Each structure stands twice: as structure tokens, then as C-alpha cells.
Amino acid sequence: MPDNRSAILQCALNLFAARGYDAVGVQEVAEAAGITKPTLYHYYGSKLGLLKALFETYHTPLNAAVQGAAHYAGDLPLSLVTLAQVYFDFARRHPVYYRLQLALVFAPRHSEANSVASAWNAQQHQSIESLFEAAVRDHGNMQGRQRLYAAMFIGALNTCIGMWLNGYTELDEELLQRVVRQFQYGIYS
């Protein structure tokens, strides 16, 4: 017997990533999963419930990995490389989901899709902001800039991942080192 819950999630992920959350209806997800709309509603309650389940499934482990990597032990370059590796590895393992969550971060601000994506991404931002807050004691010039640095670092990583998703670059060790090194030039000045 097929696992309806997983099949629904996978079909929703593929459809939302390919066409956008707002462009896909519940009936289309149900048909792609080979189930009825009432079955989808039984498992997820609504299209929004389905989107929330996707974020819970994928972002829970990503946020845990980011939180674990965002530990400052006196070596900021090492912490940044470790964080970049977490993002690159996750994107390689889940490219379809990564594309979806990137798109939803840039969805209209008060849309349900943006609200879901922003809530989950805020957890990552807070973890990385805390890393920079901890580094202030060794790098006093960072004082008061932690929020901006977290946003800029995540933005740099997401830009590289977006370029990879669109076939413009490889997510390799060289790119990882280059993006971290370039970011560091800006924050230490």
C-alpha cells in the first residue's frame, strides 16, 4: 500500500516548485498523487496545511543543522565555512525544496506562502545572528552589525545556491571558500 502522506507531499513539492504555490490548486495536487481531495484534506487540512508540512519536513533538519553549525568557538572563519557547508550540502540533497523555499521568501510580503517561509527562515537568521553576536568579543568592529551580517551571509549563500540551481556554477569547495572569503573581506573592514 503506497504511503499517501509522503506521495502527497512529494507531488505538492514538485508542483509548487515548478509552478509556484499560488498557481497550484488542491485538486491538481490530489490528481498528481493519485488520491482524492478529501484524502488530501484528511492528512493536511488545506493547501496551507500542506505547505506548512513541507516546511516542517525539510526545514526542521535544516534549521537544526544551521543552529548546530552556528556555534562560535573563537574561530569565525571556521564557523562560516561550516555554515556554508551545511547550506550547500542541504541544497545538493534537496534542490527542488531549496528552489521552492527561495521563491517563497520573495513571495508578496503578506501572502500565506511568504508567512510560512519567513517564519522558518527567521530561525536560521537568529542562529547566525547569534554567531556574530558571540564573535563581537573578539571582533569589536562587528558590534551593532550582527543582524545585517547574518542577512548578508545568508544572502550570499542563497545567491550561490540559486546560481547552481539554474546551472551557472557548481556548488563545490572552491565556490564555498570564495564566498566565505569574500564575505569576510567585508565584515573585517
N, C-alpha and C positions, 0 to 999 in steps of 0.2 A: 504494500500500500504506500503510495507516494506521500511525502510529508507536505501537506497543503501549506502549512505555515511558511516553510522555507521556500517553496515554489512561488508563493505569492510575493514574498519579499524579493526574491531574485527577479521576478518579472517586473515588479514595480521599480526596482533599482535600474534595470536596463531601460525601461520606458522613460522614467523620469530623467535619467542621464542623457538619453538620446534626444528627447523632445522638450524637456522642461517639465517641471512639476505642474504648472498651471495648464499645460496643453494636454495632459493625460487625464482621462476620466476613469472612474472606478470600474465601469463596465469593460473598458479596454484592458485593465489590469486583470480582471477576473477571466476574461476570454483568453488572454495570453497564458494565464496559469492553469487553464482548463477547469475552472471552478465556476460556481455561480456567485452573483453579487451577495446573496445572503451568507454564503460561506465566508467571503472576504470580510463582511461586516461582523460575522461571528468572531473571527480572530482579531480584527483590528478596530472595529467600531466605525471607522470612517477613513477617508483618504488621508486626513491629517494624522490619525492614529497610525496609519501605515508609514507615513513619513517619520513620525516620532520613533517607531520601531526600527526603521532603518538606521537612524542616528544612534539609537541606543545600542544596536547590534555592532555597528562599526566604530562609533566614536568612543564608546566606553573603553575599549582596549587602547585606542589611540591616545585618549586623554590620560589614561593610567601610565602609558609609556612616556608621554611628554612630562608628566609630573615626576616620574622617577628619574628622567634624564636631566631635569631642570634643577639639579642639586649643585650648589656651589661649594667646592671644597678648596678654594684658593687658586684654582686654575681655570679662568674664564674661557680661554681658547679651547681647552679640552671639553668643557661643558657645552660650548657652542657646536663643536664638531659632533659630540654625542647627540645633541638635539637634532642637528641636521640629518644625522644618520637615521634617527627614529622616523623623521618625516619622509625621507627618501625611501626607506625600506617599506613603510606603510603604503606609500603611493605605488610602489612596484607591485606589492601584493594585492592592492585593491584599486586599480586605476579607474574603474568605472565609478566606484563610490567617490573617489577623490575628485573626479570631474564634477559629479553632482554636487558635492558639498561646496566646492569652489563657486559654482554657479549660484547656489542658493545664498551664499554670503553676499552676493551682489544683486540679489533679487530686491524688488522695491522694499524700502525700509519697514513698512508696517504690514507687509504681506505675511501670511501664515508660514510660508516657506522660509522667509528670512528670519522670522521669530524663532523658529526651531533651530536653524543653522547657527544663528548668533548666540543663542543660549549655550550650545555645546562648544562653540569656538571660544566663548568667553572664558571657559575653564582652562583652555590651553594658554590663552593670553595671560591669565592670572598666574599660572605656573611659571611662565617665562618672565613675567614682570617681577615675580618674587626672586628669581635667579639674579636679575640685575640689581634688585634692592640689596641682596646679600653681598653682591660684589662691590657695593659702594664703599665699604670699609677699606678695600684695597685700591679702589679706583674712584677717588673722591670727585673727579670731574663728571661722574655719572649722576650725581645727586640731582634729583628732580626730573631726570630724563627717563626713568625706568619704563614708564608706560609707552613712551614714544619708541624707545629701543625695542621693546617687545613687539610692538606693531610692525616696526621696520624689519626686524629679523624674520618674523612670520611671513611678512610680505615678500621678502627676498626669496625665501624658500618656496613659497607658493608660486612666485613668478617662474622660478626654475622648473618646478614640477609642471606648471601649465605649459611651458615651452616643450617639455618632454612629452606630455600628453598629446601635443599637436605635432610631434615629430621633428622639432627644431634642434634638439640636443639629446644627449644621453644623461641619465642620472647615474653618473659614475663618480669614483673617488676624486678625480680631478675637478669636476664641477663642484663637488661638495667642498673641497679645500679652497677653491677660488671664491665661492660665495661667502664662506666664513671669513676668509682673509680680507676680502673687500669690505665686508660689514665691519670688521674690526678697525680698519683704517678710519672709518667714520666715527666710531664711538670713542676712540682713544684721543681724538684731537680736541 
